[in-house]
C-alpha cells in the first residue's frame, strides 16, 4: 500500500479516536460541570462562607492536580494508560450523583474534592494518549476539537441543572439526574478502550528519547501558566458572588456558566487552528482578553457579568486546549505522561493558592480581588513573549 494511503488511513483513525474520547468528555463534562455550576450555591445553602467556598474549590483542584504528578509518572513507568484513565473516570463520575445524599457542607465538600481527585488521576494519561493521535491531525486542532466536544457537555450539563431548578426540583434532584450522563461516559470509555488499545501507535516516525530532564522552555512555560492560574477565579466563587448580591437568580446562574462553556468550546476550536499556524503567540492574545473578566464579573450587573463570563470562557478554552497542545511539542514522547503530570500539578497548586487568596480577598475587599486577578494574568505575558522568541 502506498505511504500516502497508509498516512491517510492513520489520520482518519486518529481523528476517530480524538472524536470518541471527545464524546466521553462530552458526557463527563455534562456530569461534573453541571454539578460545578451549583456547587458554590449548594455549599452556601449549608451555611458555608465565601472563604470556605474558595478553600474547598481550591483544595479540590490542588489535590486533583497533585495526583496528576503521580499518575503521569506511573503511566510512563508502567504503560498502563488505559487502566489509570478508567479508574480516574470511575471516581470522577460516581462522586457527582452522590452529592444528592449530602446533608451538611462537610459531606458535600468531601464529595466535591473526591470528584476532583478522579479527574486528577485520569487527565495526564488521557492527554498523553490524545497527544499521540493529535500528532497526525495537528495538535492545536486535535486538542481544540476535543475541548469543543468536551464543552458541549459543559453547556448541556448546567442547562439541565437550570431546568431542574426552574421546575422546582431542587439541588438534590439536580445532582441525582446527573447519574445518567455519568454512566454514558463510562460506557463509551470502555468502547474506546476496546477499539483503540494502543493509542501510542498513532505517533509514527523515529522514536526520539531524551535521557536528560525537561527543556528550559517547558519550565518557563509552566511559570507563565502558573501566573494565569493564580489569577483565575474559580466559578464556585463567582456563583457565590452572583447569589450574594443578586446579580442573577438561582436558575440563571447555571445559564451564565453554560454561556461561558459555549464560548470555551468555540474559542478552543478557533484558537486551536491558529495555534497550529502561529504557535505560542496566540496565548499572549488570550491572556490579554481574559484578564478583563474579573472587573466585569465582580462589579457589573446582569449584562456586564454575562460579558465577563464570556471572557472567562475564552480563557478557559485556551487553558483546556492550546495550553495542553503546547506541552506535547516541548517534551519527548517517552516523558509525555510525566510532563503532563508536572504541568498540571504546577497549574493546580497555583489555582489552589489563587482560589484561597481570592476567597479571603472577597470577604475583605472585592476591588483588591479584581486587582490581584488582573495583575497576575498580565504578569504571564512577558514570559510568553520570551518563549515565543525562543521558538522563532
Buried (B, 14 or more C-beta within 10 A) or exposed (E): EEEEEEEEEBBEBBBBBBBBBBBBBBBBBBBBBBBBBBBBBBBBBBEBBBBBBBBBBBBBBBBBBBBBBBBBBBBBEEEBBBBBBBBBBBBBBBBBBBBBEBEEBEBBBBBBBBBBBBBBBBBBBBBBBBBBBBBBBBBBBBBBBBBBBBBBBBBBBBBBBBBBBBEEBEBBBBBBBBBBBBBBBBEBBEEBBEEBEEBBEBBEEEEEEEEEEBBEBBBBBBBBBBBBBBBBBBBBBBBBBBBEEEBBEBBBBBBBBBBBBBBBBBBBBBBBBBBBEEBBBBBBBBBEBBBBBBBBBBEBEEEBBBBBBBBBBBBBBBBBBBBBBBBBBBBBBEBBBBBBBBBBBBBBBBBBBBBBBBBBBBEEEBEBBBBBBBEBBBBBBEBBBBBBEEEE
